Amino acid sequence: MTSMETDELPVVLPSSTVSSLSLSLHPLPILNISEHLTRLRLQTNTTIPFVLGALLGTQNGREVEIVNSFEVAVEEGEQVDHGSLNTRKDQFKQVFPSLEFIGWYTVAAEPTPRHIALHEQFTAYSSTPLLLLLQPSASAGPGSSDVTAQHLPLKAYEPTIEIRDRTSRSVFIEAPFSVETGEAERIAVDWTARGGEGGTSLESHLQTQRAAVKMLHDRIVLLVQYVKDVISGNAPKDHATLRSLTALIASLPASDNKGFREEFDTEYEDVQLTAYLSTLTNSANILNDLVDKHIIISASGRDDRPPMMSTRRRGGQTRGSALGDWDRMH
């Protein structure tokens, strides 16, 4: 079998060959891959850019769980930047010690010999790395026969070896998967799904508040200008309007009232006294810590005194040695 004939053969085994792998996919890698594709589309202005990333998760026998993912840098000739990949993998390992390298992801309509070549570059990190393929052009709707994808344009593949005409080659087997979500993930996905709507609602609310405040300010400025014009004689007196203004002003809090000022001053003094007491308490704690440290240092200094500084008796008389000098100095 020539290499040309090998390249023309499909790299995915027929659907009659079913993988026994139990695969669970969490929402986070799905969101990461979608964001990765969308960002590269905008940056490169291409419909299907070259997307490559690593999958992280756990594996227990034939049970695999894909929990997280990260992007993989690529050098010229679609060669994986192994230095960058190892660095990112170690960083994730420090944060998520239980997650291991499970496989890799990319974007394509279906696996090709090109993906076999890419797959060989990931075998150094896992003996059987999985392939998660995002098919943005696939129409996996309710009427689609692809039930395993659960209406998601995603397909998972397990690597295997096919022997044909006494020649072995690397191929893929499609592996069915299920979407597994925890309580925290459901909340995060729901928040993400409502992110645009929530942001729009908040923005609309703030714009409404701003418009209301601006309208109130404009009306107050208009009323103040009207009163000034009436006082200066540039505008006729409208007694109904002036009575309404008087009633409105009377309904406002009387900030110049004596009782209000006394109550306000009392509240202000209480707040200042509370802040002052808090400062005093903090200063007392700092001083207490300083005294404790000084006592510890002084005690350790006395324990480290040399033996020659003890009191000696000579000729029936007691003579203070350097200990007295030490105490006098300290």
C-alpha positions in Angstrom: 0.0 0.0 0.0 1.6 3.3 -1.1 1.6 6.5 0.9 -0.8 8.1 -1.6 -3.3 5.3 -1.2 -3.0 5.6 2.6 -3.7 9.3 2.5 -6.8 8.7 0.4 -8.3 6.3 3.0 -10.6 7.8 5.6 -9.0 8.2 9.0 -12.2 7.5 10.9 -13.5 4.0 11.1 -17.1 3.3 10.1 -19.9 3.9 12.5 -20.3 0.1 13.0 -17.1 0.2 15.1 -18.2 1.6 18.4 -15.9 2.9 21.1 -16.3 1.5 24.6 -15.1 4.8 26.1 -17.3 6.5 28.7 -16.7 10.1 28.0 -18.1 13.1 30.0 -17.7 16.6 28.8 -18.1 19.7 31.0 -19.4 23.1 29.9 -16.1 25.0 30.5 -14.1 23.4 27.7 -17.1 23.9 25.3 -17.1 27.6 26.2 -13.3 27.9 25.9 -13.3 26.3 22.5 -16.1 28.5 21.2 -14.4 31.6 22.5 -11.1 30.5 21.0 -12.7 30.1 17.6 -14.7 33.3 17.7 -11.7 35.3 18.7 -9.5 33.9 15.9 -12.2 34.5 13.4 -12.3 38.2 14.3 -8.5 38.5 14.4 -7.7 36.6 11.2 -10.9 37.4 9.3 -11.3 33.8 8.1 -14.3 31.5 8.3 -12.5 28.5 9.8 -9.1 29.5 11.3 -6.6 27.0 12.6 -7.6 26.4 16.2 -5.5 24.1 18.5 -5.7 23.5 22.2 -5.2 21.0 25.0 -7.9 19.1 27.0 -7.5 18.5 30.8 -9.5 16.1 32.9 -9.4 12.9 34.8 -9.3 9.3 33.6 -10.2 6.1 35.6 -9.9 3.1 33.3 -12.3 3.6 30.4 -14.1 6.5 32.2 -12.8 9.9 31.0 -14.0 13.3 32.1 -12.9 16.4 30.3 -13.1 19.3 32.7 -10.9 22.2 31.4 -8.9 23.3 28.4 -6.3 25.8 27.3 -4.9 27.1 24.0 -1.7 25.7 22.4 0.8 27.8 20.6 1.8 26.7 17.1 5.1 27.3 15.3 5.7 27.3 11.6 4.5 24.2 9.7 1.8 23.5 12.3 4.4 22.3 14.8 3.3 22.4 18.4 5.3 24.7 20.6 6.2 22.1 23.2 7.9 24.6 25.5 4.8 26.7 25.8 2.6 23.6 26.1 4.7 22.2 29.0 4.7 25.6 30.8 0.9 26.0 30.5 0.4 22.4 31.6 2.6 22.8 34.6 0.7 26.0 35.6 -2.6 24.3 35.4 -1.2 21.4 37.4 -0.3 23.7 40.2 -3.8 25.1 40.4 -5.7 21.9 39.5 -3.5 19.0 40.8 -6.1 16.3 39.9 -6.3 17.2 36.2 -4.2 15.5 33.7 -3.6 16.0 30.0 -6.4 14.1 28.3 -6.2 15.1 24.6 -6.5 18.0 22.3 -9.1 19.9 20.3 -9.3 21.6 16.9 -11.9 22.9 14.5 -12.7 21.0 11.2 -15.6 19.3 9.4 -14.1 15.9 10.0 -10.7 14.3 10.9 -8.1 14.1 8.0 -4.6 12.8 7.7 -3.5 16.3 8.7 -5.0 15.6 12.1 -3.2 12.3 12.3 0.1 14.3 12.0 -1.0 16.7 14.7 -2.1 13.8 16.9 1.4 12.3 16.8 2.7 15.4 18.4 0.6 14.9 21.5 1.5 11.3 22.1 4.4 12.5 24.3 2.0 13.7 26.9 -0.5 10.8 26.8 -0.3 7.4 25.2 -3.9 7.7 23.8 -4.8 11.4 23.6 -8.4 12.1 22.7 -9.5 14.4 19.9 -12.4 16.8 20.4 -13.5 18.3 17.1 -15.7 21.4 16.8 -17.7 21.4 13.6 -19.0 25.0 13.3 -20.6 24.3 9.9 -22.4 21.1 11.1 -26.2 21.4 11.5 -26.8 19.3 14.5 -30.5 20.2 15.1 -33.4 18.3 16.4 -33.9 16.5 13.0 -30.2 15.5 12.8 -29.3 11.9 13.1 -26.3 12.8 15.3 -27.9 12.1 18.7 -24.7 11.6 20.6 -23.7 15.2 20.2 -26.9 16.4 21.9 -27.4 19.1 19.3 -23.8 20.4 19.8 -21.5 20.7 16.8 -18.9 18.6 18.7 -17.5 15.1 18.1 -15.0 13.2 20.2 -12.6 10.6 18.7 -10.5 7.9 20.3 -7.2 6.9 18.6 -6.6 3.3 17.6 -4.5 1.3 15.2 -6.0 -0.3 12.0 -4.2 -3.2 10.4 -5.1 -3.6 6.7 -3.1 -5.6 4.2 -0.4 -6.3 6.8 0.1 -2.6 7.2 -0.8 -0.6 10.4 -1.9 3.0 10.4 -3.3 5.4 13.0 -7.1 6.0 12.8 -9.9 7.4 15.0 -13.0 5.9 16.4 -15.9 8.2 17.2 -16.6 8.1 20.9 -20.1 9.1 22.2 -20.1 11.6 25.0 -22.5 13.1 27.5 -22.5 16.7 28.9 -21.8 16.6 32.6 -22.5 19.6 34.8 -22.2 20.3 38.5 -24.3 22.7 40.5 -21.6 25.4 40.3 -21.2 24.9 36.6 -24.9 25.2 36.0 -25.0 28.5 37.8 -21.9 29.7 35.9 -23.4 28.6 32.5 -26.7 30.2 33.3 -25.0 33.4 34.3 -22.9 33.4 31.1 -26.0 32.7 29.0 -27.7 35.7 30.6 -24.6 37.8 30.6 -25.5 39.7 27.5 -29.1 40.1 28.6 -28.0 41.1 32.2 -25.5 43.6 30.9 -28.0 45.1 28.6 -30.6 45.3 31.4 -28.1 47.0 33.8 -27.0 49.4 31.1 -30.6 50.3 30.3 -31.3 50.8 34.0 -28.3 53.1 34.4 -29.2 55.1 31.3 -32.8 55.5 32.5 -31.5 56.8 35.9 -29.1 59.2 34.2 -31.9 60.5 31.9 -34.2 61.0 34.9 -31.5 62.9 36.9 -30.7 65.0 33.9 -34.3 65.8 33.4 -34.7 66.8 37.0 -31.7 69.0 36.9 -32.9 70.7 33.7 -36.3 71.4 35.3 -34.7 72.8 38.5 -32.5 75.1 36.5 -35.5 76.2 34.6 -37.5 77.0 37.8 -34.5 78.8 39.3 -34.2 80.9 36.2 -37.9 81.7 36.2 -37.7 82.9 39.8 -34.7 85.1 39.0 -36.6 86.6 36.0 -39.6 87.3 38.1 -37.5 89.0 40.8 -35.7 91.1 38.2 -39.0 91.9 36.4 -38.1 90.2 33.2 -40.9 87.6 33.5 -44.6 88.0 34.5 -45.7 86.6 37.9 -47.7 83.5 37.7 -49.2 83.1 41.2 -50.2 79.5 40.6 -46.7 78.6 39.7 -45.2 80.5 42.6 -47.6 78.8 45.0 -46.5 75.4 43.6 -42.9 76.3 44.1 -43.5 77.4 47.7 -45.3 74.2 48.5 -42.5 72.2 46.9 -39.8 74.0 48.9 -41.8 73.6 52.1 -42.0 69.9 51.5 -38.2 69.6 51.3 -36.2 68.7 54.5 -35.6 71.8 56.6 -31.8 71.6 56.7 -31.5 75.1 58.3 -33.8 74.2 61.2 -32.2 74.4 64.6 -33.5 71.0 65.7 -32.1 69.4 62.5 -28.7 71.0 63.0 -28.5 69.8 66.7 -29.4 66.3 65.7 -27.0 66.3 62.8 -24.2 67.6 65.0 -24.9 64.9 67.6 -24.8 62.2 65.0 -21.6 63.6 63.5 -19.9 63.7 66.9 -20.9 60.1 67.6 -19.4 59.0 64.3 -16.2 60.9 65.0 -16.0 59.5 68.5 -16.4 56.0 67.2 -13.6 56.5 64.7 -11.4 58.0 67.4 -12.0 55.1 69.7 -11.2 52.7 66.9 -7.9 54.5 66.3 -7.1 54.4 70.0 -7.8 50.7 70.2 -5.6 50.0 67.1 -2.8 52.1 68.6 -3.1 50.2 72.0 -2.8 46.9 70.2 0.3 48.0 68.3 1.9 49.3 71.5 1.0 46.0 73.3 2.7 44.0 70.5 5.7 46.2 70.7 6.0 45.7 74.5 5.7 41.9 74.1 8.4 41.8 71.5 10.7 44.0 73.7 10.2 41.6 76.6 11.0 38.6 74.5 14.1 40.2 73.1 15.3 41.3 76.6 14.7 37.9 78.0 16.6 36.2 75.2 19.5 38.7 75.7 19.8 37.8 79.4 19.8 34.1 78.6 22.7 34.7 76.2 25.0 36.5 78.6 28.5 35.0 78.9 29.4 33.2 82.2 32.2 35.7 83.0 29.5 38.3 83.8 28.5 36.5 87.0 29.3 37.8 90.6 32.6 36.6 91.9 33.9 36.3 95.5 37.5 37.1 96.1 39.4 37.6 99.4 36.1 37.4 101.4 34.7 40.4 99.5 32.0 40.3 96.9 32.9 42.2 93.7 30.4 43.0 90.9 31.7 41.8 87.6 30.7 42.9 84.2 27.1 41.9 85.0 26.6 45.2 86.9 28.0 47.1 84.0 25.7 45.1 81.6 22.7 45.9 83.8 23.6 49.6 84.0 24.0 49.9 80.3 20.7 48.1 79.6 
